[in-house]
Amino acid sequence: MSRTAHGRTVGMRTAGTIAGLSAVALVAAGCANDTDDAAVSATTTAATSAATESSAAADSPTAAESSAATSGAAEESGDVVLTGERGVEVTLTGPIADKYRAASDAQRQELGQPLTGDHNAETRDSGVVFQQFQGGVIVAANNDSGTQAYIVSGPIRDAWNIERNAQGAPDSSGTNGSAGPLGYPTSDVTTKGNVQTATFQHGAITYNAATRMIEVTVNGHVNPAETVSR
């Protein structure tokens, strides 16, 4: 009885010991899993954070890019400083500067250098402002911000500068330019085939390069064609 009882006791103790070791193993395994999960979680969090920072860096402009954007905006407005005759500095302002800045390379090349002197850049009593160049002129109805200026050049400019009577016929006792019967320009010189045209406050001037003839229209009255001297 004692052996049997003793055997049972030993068996029970052995079973208990094995169960205890199993429990310890499970706890240890559980702890190991918890550690692995924590490591994975930390790794995932770090990766997500890095991705977010990379995305933010990609979306945010660099200091250089911001500076370039600001510089580009500044170049779209303000005065324009040019070198005129004999190296004299000429500053364009208002609508005149805006038009020169917006002009094409071809227009700037045709204009050439700005002419100096008060008679080549002024504001007329009518409010018209202008700047004369070697090959053309930029004119605006006034110097108000937002006023559109236009470029008149070539034979059309020459015809516009001829003194004319009220009907637009050449007359040495008449007036010319924006003070003349045509008034100030309302378009640049446009070209279609051999024909160049510019519109004005009170009419238009057309030049045919093939025939070298100029036609001046004032308030609907078409004057006889004129031969271009140049």
C-alpha positions as CSV (number, residue, x, y, z in Angstrom):
1,M,0.0,0.0,0.0
2,S,2.8,2.3,0.9
3,R,4.6,1.5,-2.4
4,T,1.5,2.1,-4.4
5,A,0.7,5.2,-2.5
6,H,4.3,6.3,-2.8
7,G,4.2,5.5,-6.5
8,R,1.0,7.5,-7.0
9,T,2.5,10.4,-5.1
10,V,5.7,10.3,-7.3
11,G,3.6,10.1,-10.4
12,M,1.4,13.0,-9.4
13,R,4.5,15.0,-8.5
14,T,6.1,14.2,-11.8
15,A,2.9,15.1,-13.7
16,G,2.7,18.4,-11.8
17,T,6.4,19.1,-12.5
18,I,5.9,18.5,-16.3
19,A,2.7,20.7,-16.3
20,G,4.6,23.4,-14.5
21,L,7.5,23.3,-17.0
22,S,4.9,23.4,-19.8
23,A,3.3,26.5,-18.3
24,V,6.7,28.1,-18.0
25,A,7.5,27.3,-21.6
26,L,4.2,28.7,-22.8
27,V,4.7,31.9,-20.8
28,A,8.2,32.2,-22.2
29,A,6.9,31.6,-25.7
30,G,4.2,34.2,-25.1
31,C,6.8,36.7,-23.9
32,A,9.0,35.9,-26.9
33,N,6.0,36.5,-29.2
34,D,5.2,39.8,-27.4
35,T,8.8,40.9,-27.9
36,D,8.7,40.0,-31.6
37,D,5.3,41.8,-32.0
38,A,6.7,44.9,-30.3
39,A,9.8,44.8,-32.6
40,V,7.6,44.4,-35.7
41,S,5.3,47.2,-34.5
42,A,8.3,49.5,-33.8
43,T,9.8,48.7,-37.3
44,T,6.4,49.4,-39.0
45,T,6.0,52.7,-37.1
46,A,9.5,53.7,-38.1
47,A,8.9,52.9,-41.7
48,T,5.6,54.7,-41.8
49,S,7.2,57.7,-40.1
50,A,10.1,57.7,-42.7
51,A,7.6,57.4,-45.6
52,T,5.6,60.3,-44.2
53,E,8.7,62.5,-43.8
54,S,9.8,61.6,-47.4
55,S,6.4,62.4,-48.7
56,A,6.4,65.7,-46.9
57,A,9.9,66.5,-48.1
58,A,8.8,65.8,-51.7
59,D,5.7,67.9,-51.4
60,S,7.4,70.9,-49.7
61,P,9.4,73.2,-52.0
62,T,13.1,73.7,-51.2
63,A,14.4,77.1,-50.2
64,A,16.0,77.5,-53.6
65,E,12.7,76.7,-55.4
66,S,10.8,79.2,-53.2
67,S,13.4,81.8,-53.9
68,A,13.3,81.1,-57.7
69,A,9.5,81.4,-57.7
70,T,9.6,84.7,-55.9
71,S,12.3,86.0,-58.2
72,G,10.3,85.0,-61.3
73,A,7.3,86.9,-60.0
74,A,9.3,90.0,-59.3
75,E,10.6,90.0,-62.9
76,E,7.0,90.1,-64.2
77,S,6.5,93.7,-62.9
78,G,8.3,96.9,-62.2
79,D,10.5,99.3,-64.2
80,V,12.7,98.2,-67.1
81,V,16.1,99.8,-67.4
82,L,17.7,99.9,-70.9
83,T,20.8,101.4,-72.4
84,G,20.0,104.1,-74.9
85,E,22.0,106.2,-77.3
86,R,25.5,107.0,-76.3
87,G,25.2,104.6,-73.4
88,V,22.6,106.7,-71.6
89,E,20.4,104.8,-69.2
90,V,16.7,104.9,-69.9
91,T,14.1,103.7,-67.4
92,L,10.7,102.5,-68.7
93,T,7.8,102.7,-66.3
94,G,4.1,101.9,-66.1
95,P,2.3,100.6,-69.2
96,I,5.4,101.3,-71.4
97,A,7.6,99.0,-69.2
98,D,4.8,96.3,-69.1
99,K,4.6,96.3,-72.9
100,Y,8.4,96.1,-73.4
101,R,8.6,93.2,-71.0
102,A,5.8,91.4,-72.9
103,A,7.2,92.1,-76.3
104,S,8.5,89.3,-78.5
105,D,12.2,89.0,-79.4
106,A,11.3,90.1,-82.9
107,Q,9.5,93.2,-81.6
108,R,12.4,94.1,-79.3
109,Q,14.9,93.7,-82.2
110,E,12.8,95.9,-84.4
111,L,12.5,98.6,-81.7
112,G,16.2,98.7,-81.1
113,Q,17.6,101.1,-78.5
114,P,15.4,103.7,-76.8
115,L,15.9,107.3,-77.9
116,T,16.9,109.8,-75.2
117,G,15.7,113.3,-74.5
118,D,12.4,114.8,-73.3
119,H,10.8,115.0,-76.7
120,N,11.4,111.2,-77.2
121,A,9.6,110.2,-74.0
122,E,6.9,112.3,-72.4
123,T,3.2,112.6,-71.4
124,R,1.1,114.7,-73.8
125,D,-1.7,117.0,-72.6
126,S,-4.2,114.3,-73.6
127,G,-2.6,111.9,-71.1
128,V,-1.0,109.8,-73.8
129,V,2.4,108.5,-72.8
130,F,5.1,107.2,-75.2
131,Q,8.7,106.2,-75.6
132,Q,10.5,106.5,-78.9
133,F,13.0,103.8,-80.1
134,Q,15.3,103.7,-83.1
135,G,12.9,101.5,-85.0
136,G,9.5,102.2,-83.4
137,V,7.5,103.6,-80.5
138,I,5.6,102.2,-77.6
139,V,2.4,104.2,-76.9
140,A,-0.3,104.0,-74.2
141,A,-3.5,106.1,-73.9
142,N,-2.5,107.0,-70.3
143,N,-0.1,106.0,-67.6
144,D,-2.6,104.3,-65.4
145,S,-1.8,100.8,-64.1
146,G,-3.4,98.1,-66.3
147,T,-3.6,100.4,-69.4
148,Q,-2.6,98.5,-72.6
149,A,0.3,99.9,-74.6
150,Y,1.1,99.2,-78.2
151,I,4.1,99.1,-80.5
152,V,4.0,101.0,-83.8
153,S,7.0,100.5,-86.1
154,G,8.2,100.4,-89.7
155,P,6.4,102.2,-92.6
156,I,3.2,102.5,-90.5
157,R,5.1,104.4,-87.9
158,D,6.5,106.7,-90.6
159,A,3.0,107.3,-92.0
160,W,1.6,108.0,-88.5
161,N,4.3,110.6,-87.9
162,I,3.4,112.6,-91.1
163,E,1.5,115.8,-90.5
164,R,-2.1,115.4,-91.7
165,N,-5.3,117.4,-91.9
166,A,-8.5,116.4,-90.2
167,Q,-9.4,113.9,-93.0
168,G,-6.0,112.2,-92.8
169,A,-4.4,113.7,-96.0
170,P,-0.8,114.8,-95.8
171,D,-0.7,118.5,-94.8
172,S,2.4,120.3,-93.5
173,S,0.1,122.6,-91.4
174,G,-1.6,119.6,-89.8
175,T,-0.7,117.4,-86.8
176,N,0.9,114.0,-86.4
177,G,1.2,111.1,-84.1
178,S,-1.3,110.7,-81.3
179,A,-2.1,114.4,-81.5
180,G,-3.0,114.0,-85.2
181,P,-6.3,112.9,-86.8
182,L,-5.6,109.2,-86.2
183,G,-5.1,109.5,-82.4
184,Y,-3.2,106.9,-80.4
185,P,-2.8,103.3,-81.5
186,T,-5.2,100.6,-80.4
187,S,-3.2,97.6,-81.7
188,D,0.3,96.5,-82.5
189,V,1.3,96.3,-86.2
190,T,0.0,92.9,-87.4
191,T,1.1,91.2,-90.6
192,K,-0.9,89.0,-93.0
193,G,0.9,88.0,-96.1
194,N,2.3,91.2,-97.7
195,V,0.0,93.5,-95.7
196,Q,0.7,95.1,-92.4
197,T,-2.0,96.9,-90.5
198,A,-2.3,98.9,-87.3
199,T,-5.5,100.4,-85.8
200,F,-5.8,103.7,-84.1
201,Q,-8.3,105.7,-82.0
202,H,-9.9,107.2,-85.1
203,G,-8.8,105.0,-88.0
204,A,-6.2,102.6,-89.4
205,I,-3.0,102.5,-91.5
206,T,-2.3,99.7,-93.9
207,Y,1.0,99.0,-95.7
208,N,1.4,96.7,-98.6
209,A,5.0,95.5,-98.8
210,A,4.5,94.2,-102.4
211,T,3.3,97.5,-103.8
212,R,5.1,99.7,-101.2
213,M,1.9,101.7,-100.8
214,I,0.3,103.1,-97.6
215,E,-3.4,103.6,-97.1
216,V,-4.7,105.9,-94.3
217,T,-8.3,105.7,-93.1
218,V,-9.6,108.4,-90.7
219,N,-13.2,108.1,-89.3
220,G,-14.2,105.9,-92.2
221,H,-12.6,108.2,-94.9
222,V,-10.1,106.3,-97.0
223,N,-7.4,108.6,-98.3
224,P,-5.6,108.1,-101.7
225,A,-2.7,105.6,-101.4
226,E,0.7,107.0,-100.6
227,T,4.1,105.7,-101.8
228,V,6.5,104.7,-99.0
229,S,9.8,106.4,-99.3
230,R,11.9,103.8,-97.4
